[in-house]
Amino acid sequence: MRRHKTTKPMRRCIACRESKPQDELIRFVLNGQDPVVDLNGRAEGRGFYLCRNAECVRTAIKRKAFNRVCKRNLDEKEISRLIGQVPGSCQGGMDVKES
């Protein structure tokens, strides 16, 4: 009996545009009007992904990637709230302030 090699689903980061295994990225969901962090990966709504590093957070803000995928303007306060929902975001240096 042959065993099939299982592959992890690949998703693309909205900032760096690199495809990575889904479990290496943070999933956000547009559930109605406001985006939220999807910690279990099963929330309903349109999902988008971001790498788990500060550089991609800064790139997403600079390129207005959150605004593009949400199809509306999010201010810095809303993006800070969103990033703040990510577990370990403070310890990992995921600060939304541009340097």
URURQUI-V976367 format. One line per field, one symbol per residue. ss: DSSP state (h for helix, s for strand, l for the rest). phi: phi as a letter, one per 20 degrees, with the letter a starting at -180 (. if undefined). psi: psi as a letter, one per 20 degrees, with the letter a starting at -180 (. if undefined). A space follows every 10 residues. Layout:
ss = ???
phi = ???
psi = ???
This chain:
ss = llllllllls ssslllllss shhhssssss sllsssslll lllllsssss sllhhhhhhh hhllhhhhhh lllllhhhhh hhhhllllll lllllllll
phi = .eeefedffd cdffeemeec ggfededdce dnedfcfdfe mcffpfebcb febfffffff ffelfffffe laedegffff fffffffmff femeeeffe
psi = ppppppqqpq qppifijqpr phiirppqpo nchpqqpnhi jjqqrpqqqp qlqhghgggh ggjkhghghi krpprhghhg gghhippjhg hjkmpipq.
